[in-house]
Structure formats: structure tokens, C-alpha cells
């Protein structure tokens, strides 16, 4: 999660544009994102937190927001996203509010500079948004800033093993292009980043997923359908995945990362983290509890 390295890759204005364009196709491709959201929510089963105000950062089309609403029916929930189109999708997807339900609010804004007062939310969440920020550490600081005393930060992001096969295949064809696959943190780097905040009882966890596709173009189309546009990455030309490269990539990928049934596979690593509010001025890392993956999860045919 080195800021300078990631900042050299991400262009925030293009990220906003890419996700706005993907707002109508996102749900069609977001099977893994929903699975990770379900697992992220499950972390809350081990807490006694009863939040009255919840923030969902990077709400996308609102799947995780709806999970939070189902679990905390009386809480006020604010859904935030950089893309207005995504925020509108979340708003449309909300069912009609019942009298005993808390309010749903929607806001367009930058996770690195959120338009909220300090110590406003009892639960600050985010599912798979952090990897799209040029300054992930700034997002973490903002999450802590808006966290109320006694509150909990809970989020997921993609880990460094994500798309390893794509990176290796690109390196075989054009070594200079391999570094253009988004960089992701490892679990220890994420733990170190949390240790710089005024939080306590920090816990990190990880899952490994293997998804299969009929060919490389299907993988690329899914990534684009989720908003992972080449135009959002600094140094990439919009034609990075042009016909010539796709043809070479498909050949190399299928030779190196193919199952017996002829389908290619791609690795996705999900990192989860949670931490509780601690009074500022006592930041240290003594309470870090890094947890290694209990076992790899293989989801085929998604």
C-alpha cells in the first residue's frame, strides 16, 4: 500500500468515469464482489455493535448497503461513492422505507476527502473500493476521522495475489506492460497501515478465490464490465488490450494458466480488516493480529 507506487498508477478522474460507464453492467459481472460482500458482513456476526449511524464507502450499485440495511434495520445508513451514476443506482435499488426503518442517505464524494463531520458514524464500512484510490492511506485516515468513539472500521480490498496470472502472461509478452496491472497490498502491509491510525484490536484476514473463464477475452470483458478500465491506470494507453495483444495474451495465458477442461483461471485475493476506535495520541502496533488464510477457496464456473 505504498502511496507513491499506487499514486503513479491511478487516475482518479478516469476511475470516476470508468465506474460511471460501468454502472449499468456492474451487477452482471459482480458475482465475486457480492461473495466478498457477504463474507465481509459475516465479520459483524462476531461483534455486539448496534450502530445508529453507518457509512458505506464506495457503495457502487448498493449491494453491501442493502446487506447493512437488512442487518441494522433501524440505523441511519449513508451510501457514498465517487460516481454519481453509482449513487443513483444505489438509490433506485433501495426498497421503500418502512416507518420503523432508519433513513437511507446518498452522497457523491471522494473517499480520501469525505464531506462528513468528525466522529459521526458508529460503523464505517467499505467493500472493494480502497484499491481504486491513489492514496489508500488517506482513505484510512478519513475512515478514522469520521469514526465515533466506540465505533468500528470494517473493509475489504483486493490483495497482491489478485490477477497474478494476467501479470505473468503480460510479462511474457511485453515485460514493460506487466507493471500496469493494478498493484495491490499484502496482508502485512495492510496491517502496518492500520497500525498508523488511532485504532485498537485490529484484525486482518484473507481469502483466495479462483475463477474460471472460457478464454482471456472473457476475463478482460469482465474486468471492464466492473469498471476496471485501462484508461483508469496511469501510463496505459486506452488500446492496451488491443486485438494484437489480446491474441498474444490469449495464447500465452491458455498455455500457462489453463485447466484440463480448456478453461483459463484467474486468482483473486480478498483482504479483510477491522479495527475499533481508540482515542487519538496512542497510535502503535502492539495490538495487531495478522491472520493467515485458513485455506484457499476455489470457486469455479462463476
C-alpha positions as CSV (number, residue, x, y, z in Angstrom):
1,X,0.0,0.0,0.0
2,X,2.9,2.3,-0.7
3,X,1.3,5.6,-1.7
4,X,3.8,6.8,-4.3
5,X,3.7,3.4,-6.1
6,X,-0.1,3.3,-6.3
7,X,-0.4,7.0,-7.0
8,X,1.7,6.5,-10.1
9,X,-0.9,4.1,-11.4
10,X,-4.3,5.5,-10.5
11,X,-6.0,8.5,-12.2
12,X,-9.0,9.4,-10.1
13,X,-10.9,11.3,-12.8
14,X,-10.8,8.3,-15.1
15,X,-11.7,6.0,-12.3
16,X,-14.9,8.1,-11.8
17,X,-15.6,8.0,-15.5
18,X,-15.0,4.3,-15.8
19,X,-17.3,3.3,-12.9
20,X,-20.0,5.7,-14.1
21,X,-19.8,4.0,-17.5
22,X,-20.0,0.5,-15.8
23,X,-22.9,1.4,-13.6
24,X,-25.4,-0.5,-15.9
25,X,-23.1,-3.5,-16.4
26,X,-21.6,-3.9,-12.9
27,X,-24.2,-6.2,-11.4
28,X,-24.0,-8.6,-14.3
29,X,-20.3,-9.2,-13.6
30,X,-20.1,-8.7,-9.9
31,X,-20.5,-12.3,-8.7
32,X,-17.2,-12.3,-6.8
33,X,-17.8,-8.8,-5.4
34,X,-21.1,-10.0,-3.9
35,X,-19.5,-13.1,-2.4
36,X,-16.8,-10.9,-0.8
37,X,-19.5,-8.5,0.5
38,X,-21.3,-11.5,2.1
39,X,-18.1,-12.6,3.8
40,X,-17.4,-9.0,4.9
41,X,-20.8,-8.7,6.5
42,X,-20.2,-12.0,8.3
43,X,-17.4,-10.4,10.3
44,X,-20.1,-8.3,12.1
45,X,-21.6,-11.5,13.5
46,X,-18.8,-11.6,16.0
47,X,-19.4,-8.1,17.4
48,X,-22.0,-6.7,19.7
49,X,-22.1,-3.4,17.9
50,X,-25.5,-1.9,17.5
51,X,-24.8,1.2,15.3
52,X,-27.2,4.1,14.9
53,X,-25.2,5.7,12.0
54,X,-23.5,3.7,9.3
55,X,-21.3,4.8,6.4
56,X,-20.8,2.6,3.3
57,X,-17.9,4.0,1.3
58,X,-17.7,3.1,-2.4
59,X,-21.3,1.8,-2.4
60,X,-21.3,1.0,-6.1
61,X,-24.7,-0.3,-7.1
62,X,-25.6,-0.8,-3.4
63,X,-25.4,-4.5,-2.7
64,X,-23.4,-4.1,0.5
65,X,-25.6,-1.1,1.5
66,X,-28.6,-3.4,1.3
67,X,-26.9,-6.1,3.4
68,X,-26.3,-3.5,6.1
69,X,-29.9,-2.3,5.9
70,X,-31.2,-5.9,6.4
71,X,-28.9,-6.4,9.4
72,X,-29.4,-3.0,11.0
73,X,-33.0,-2.0,10.2
74,X,-33.2,1.0,12.5
75,X,-29.8,2.5,11.7
76,X,-29.3,5.6,9.5
77,X,-27.2,4.5,6.6
78,X,-25.2,6.8,4.3
79,X,-24.0,5.4,1.0
80,X,-21.1,7.3,-0.6
81,X,-19.5,6.8,-4.0
82,X,-17.2,8.8,-6.3
83,X,-19.6,8.2,-9.2
84,X,-22.9,9.9,-9.2
85,X,-24.2,7.2,-11.5
86,X,-23.4,4.5,-8.9
87,X,-25.0,6.5,-6.2
88,X,-28.2,6.8,-8.3
89,X,-28.1,3.0,-8.8
90,X,-27.9,2.5,-5.0
91,X,-30.8,5.0,-4.5
92,X,-33.0,3.2,-7.1
93,X,-32.3,-0.2,-5.6
94,X,-33.4,0.7,-2.1
95,X,-36.8,-0.6,-1.2
96,X,-39.5,1.7,0.0
97,X,-38.6,2.7,3.5
98,X,-40.9,1.3,6.3
99,X,-41.7,3.6,9.2
100,X,-39.6,1.6,11.7
101,X,-36.5,1.6,9.4
102,X,-33.7,4.1,9.6
103,X,-33.1,6.7,6.9
104,X,-31.2,6.0,3.7
105,X,-29.0,8.8,2.6
106,X,-26.8,9.0,-0.5
107,X,-23.8,11.2,-1.2
108,X,-21.3,11.7,-4.0
109,X,-17.8,12.3,-2.8
110,X,-14.2,11.3,-2.6
111,X,-13.3,8.6,0.0
112,X,-10.0,10.5,0.6
113,X,-11.8,13.7,1.5
114,X,-15.3,12.8,2.7
115,X,-17.9,15.5,3.2
116,X,-18.8,14.5,6.8
117,X,-18.1,15.8,10.3
118,X,-15.6,14.1,12.5
119,X,-16.8,11.2,14.8
120,X,-20.2,11.0,13.0
121,X,-20.5,7.2,12.3
122,X,-20.6,4.2,14.6
123,X,-19.8,1.8,11.8
124,X,-17.6,2.8,8.8
125,X,-17.6,0.2,6.1
126,X,-16.2,-0.3,2.6
127,X,-16.3,-3.3,0.2
128,X,-13.7,-3.4,-2.5
129,X,-13.2,0.3,-3.0
130,X,-9.8,1.0,-1.5
131,X,-7.8,-0.4,-4.4
132,X,-9.1,2.3,-6.7
133,X,-7.7,5.2,-4.6
134,X,-4.4,6.8,-5.5
135,X,-3.9,7.4,-1.7
136,X,-5.3,4.5,0.2
137,X,-3.7,5.7,3.4
138,X,-5.7,8.9,3.1
139,X,-8.9,6.9,2.9
140,X,-7.9,5.0,6.1
141,X,-7.3,8.3,7.9
142,X,-10.6,9.6,6.7
143,X,-12.4,6.4,7.9
144,X,-10.8,7.0,11.3
145,X,-11.7,10.7,11.3
146,X,-15.4,10.1,10.8
147,X,-15.5,7.1,13.3
148,X,-17.3,7.8,16.5
149,X,-16.0,6.7,19.9
150,X,-16.7,3.0,20.4
151,X,-17.2,2.6,16.7
152,X,-15.8,0.0,14.2
153,X,-14.0,0.3,10.9
154,X,-14.6,-2.7,8.6
155,X,-13.5,-3.0,5.0
156,X,-12.2,-5.3,2.2
157,X,-9.8,-4.7,-0.6
158,X,-8.0,-6.9,-3.2
159,X,-4.7,-8.4,-2.2
160,X,-1.4,-8.7,-4.1
161,X,-2.1,-12.2,-5.5
162,X,-5.0,-10.8,-7.4
163,X,-4.6,-11.3,-11.2
164,X,-1.2,-12.9,-10.8
165,X,-1.8,-14.9,-14.0
166,X,-2.6,-11.9,-16.0
167,X,0.5,-10.1,-14.8
168,X,2.7,-13.1,-15.6
169,X,1.2,-13.5,-19.0
170,X,1.7,-9.9,-19.9
171,X,5.3,-10.1,-18.6
172,X,5.9,-13.0,-21.1
173,X,4.8,-10.9,-24.0
174,X,5.7,-7.3,-23.1
175,X,7.7,-7.1,-19.8
176,X,7.2,-3.3,-19.7
177,X,3.4,-3.8,-19.5
178,X,3.3,-6.2,-16.6
179,X,3.6,-3.4,-14.1
180,X,0.5,-1.8,-15.5
181,X,-1.7,-4.4,-13.8
182,X,-3.0,-2.7,-10.7
183,X,-0.7,-3.1,-7.7
184,X,-2.4,-4.4,-4.5
185,X,-1.2,-4.6,-0.9
186,X,-0.4,-7.8,1.0
187,X,-2.0,-8.6,4.4
188,X,1.1,-7.4,6.4
189,X,1.2,-4.1,4.5
190,X,-2.4,-3.6,5.3
191,X,-1.8,-4.3,9.0
192,X,1.0,-1.8,9.0
193,X,-1.2,0.8,7.5
194,X,-3.9,0.2,10.2
195,X,-1.2,0.4,12.9
196,X,-0.6,4.1,11.9
197,X,-4.1,5.0,12.9
198,X,-5.6,5.7,16.3
199,X,-7.4,2.3,16.5
200,X,-7.1,-0.8,18.6
201,X,-7.9,-4.6,18.4
202,X,-7.0,-4.5,14.7
203,X,-7.6,-7.8,12.8
204,X,-6.7,-8.7,9.2
205,X,-7.9,-11.8,7.3
206,X,-7.7,-13.1,3.8
207,X,-9.5,-15.3,1.3
208,X,-8.2,-16.7,-2.0
209,X,-10.6,-17.3,-4.9
210,X,-10.0,-19.0,-8.3
211,X,-12.5,-18.1,-11.0
212,X,-12.6,-19.7,-14.5
213,X,-13.3,-18.2,-17.9
214,X,-13.6,-19.8,-21.4
215,X,-10.9,-17.5,-22.7
216,X,-8.8,-14.4,-22.0
217,X,-11.2,-12.0,-23.7
218,X,-14.0,-13.1,-21.3
219,X,-11.7,-12.2,-18.3
220,X,-10.9,-8.8,-19.9
221,X,-14.5,-8.1,-20.6
222,X,-15.5,-8.9,-17.1
223,X,-12.8,-6.6,-15.7
224,X,-14.1,-3.8,-18.0
225,X,-17.7,-4.5,-17.0
226,X,-16.7,-4.0,-13.4
227,X,-15.1,-0.6,-14.2
228,X,-11.5,-1.8,-14.3
229,X,-10.8,0.2,-17.4
230,X,-7.3,0.6,-18.8
231,X,-7.9,4.3,-19.0
232,X,-8.1,4.5,-15.2
233,X,-4.4,3.5,-14.9
234,X,-1.6,6.0,-15.4
235,X,0.8,5.1,-18.2
236,X,-1.7,2.9,-20.0
237,X,-2.9,3.7,-23.5
238,X,-6.6,3.1,-24.0
239,X,-5.7,0.4,-26.5
240,X,-3.6,-1.6,-24.1
241,X,-5.9,-4.6,-24.7
242,X,-6.0,-4.2,-28.4
243,X,-6.6,-7.0,-30.8
244,X,-3.0,-7.9,-31.4
245,X,-2.1,-8.0,-27.7
246,X,-5.3,-9.9,-26.9
247,X,-4.4,-12.6,-29.4
248,X,-0.9,-13.0,-28.0
249,X,-2.3,-12.8,-24.4
250,X,-4.9,-15.5,-25.0
251,X,-2.3,-17.8,-26.5
252,X,0.2,-17.3,-23.6
253,X,-2.4,-17.3,-20.9
254,X,-4.1,-20.5,-22.1
255,X,-0.7,-22.3,-22.3
256,X,0.4,-21.3,-18.8
257,X,-2.9,-21.0,-16.8
258,X,-5.4,-23.5,-18.2
259,X,-7.4,-26.3,-16.6
260,X,-7.9,-29.7,-18.1
261,X,-11.4,-28.6,-19.4
262,X,-9.8,-25.9,-21.5
263,X,-10.9,-23.0,-19.3
264,X,-8.4,-20.5,-18.1
265,X,-8.3,-19.5,-14.4
266,X,-7.6,-16.2,-12.6
267,X,-6.7,-15.7,-9.0
268,X,-8.4,-13.0,-6.8
269,X,-7.3,-12.4,-3.2
270,X,-9.6,-10.6,-0.8
271,X,-8.2,-8.9,2.2
272,X,-10.5,-8.0,5.1
273,X,-9.7,-5.7,8.0
274,X,-11.4,-4.3,11.1
275,X,-10.4,-2.0,13.9
276,X,-12.0,-0.3,16.8
277,X,-11.9,3.4,17.7
278,X,-9.1,4.4,20.1
279,X,-8.5,7.9,21.5
280,X,-6.0,9.8,19.3
281,X,-2.5,10.1,20.6
282,X,-1.9,6.5,21.4
283,X,-1.2,5.1,17.9
284,X,1.0,2.0,17.9
285,X,1.0,-1.5,16.5
286,X,1.0,-3.7,19.7
287,X,-2.5,-5.0,19.1
288,X,-2.0,-6.1,15.5
289,X,-3.2,-9.7,15.0
290,X,-2.4,-10.7,11.4
291,X,-4.3,-13.9,10.5
292,X,-3.2,-16.1,7.6
293,X,-5.7,-17.7,5.3
294,X,-7.2,-20.8,6.8
295,X,-7.4,-22.3,3.3
296,X,-7.8,-21.4,-0.3
297,X,-11.3,-21.1,-1.6
298,X,-11.8,-22.4,-5.2
299,X,-15.0,-21.0,-6.9
300,X,-15.2,-22.5,-10.4
301,X,-17.7,-21.7,-13.1
302,X,-18.6,-18.3,-11.9
